[in-house]
Amino acid sequence: QVRLVESGGGLVQWGGSLRLHCRDSKNILNLGVMGWYRQTPGKEREKVATMTERGITTYAPSVVARFTVSRDNADNTVWLQMNNLKSDDTAVYYCYANRLGVDYWGQGTQVTVSS
């Protein structure tokens, strides 16, 4: 079974950068879409950025030109490079992967942007 382990969250100043990392520690093959979602208290979880196994990316409009998603298929790893961070980016970020129609989630990592 897929087990996603995240790292890289933390506290950063407005305008700063962070890089999130996520890997399937079970190294299960044939992961499909991988990426990142985020959630703040009282709101639904929203998609931030995803990438298919062939490299097709999608981004939330609010992060275009600031965030970049990348992955290593051989290592079942996905990253999220976040630049020019804003207060609205403060959230718990969740790693996501889909395998054969089943969704998997990481435990979440907190990103806090201070103004």
Buried (B, 14 or more C-beta within 10 A) or exposed (E): EBBBBBEBBEEBEEEEEBBBBBBBEEEBEEBBBBBBBBBEEEEEBEBBBBBBEEEEEEBBEEBEEBBBBBBEBEEBBBBBBBBEBBEEBBBBBBBBBBBEEEEBBBEBBEBBBEE
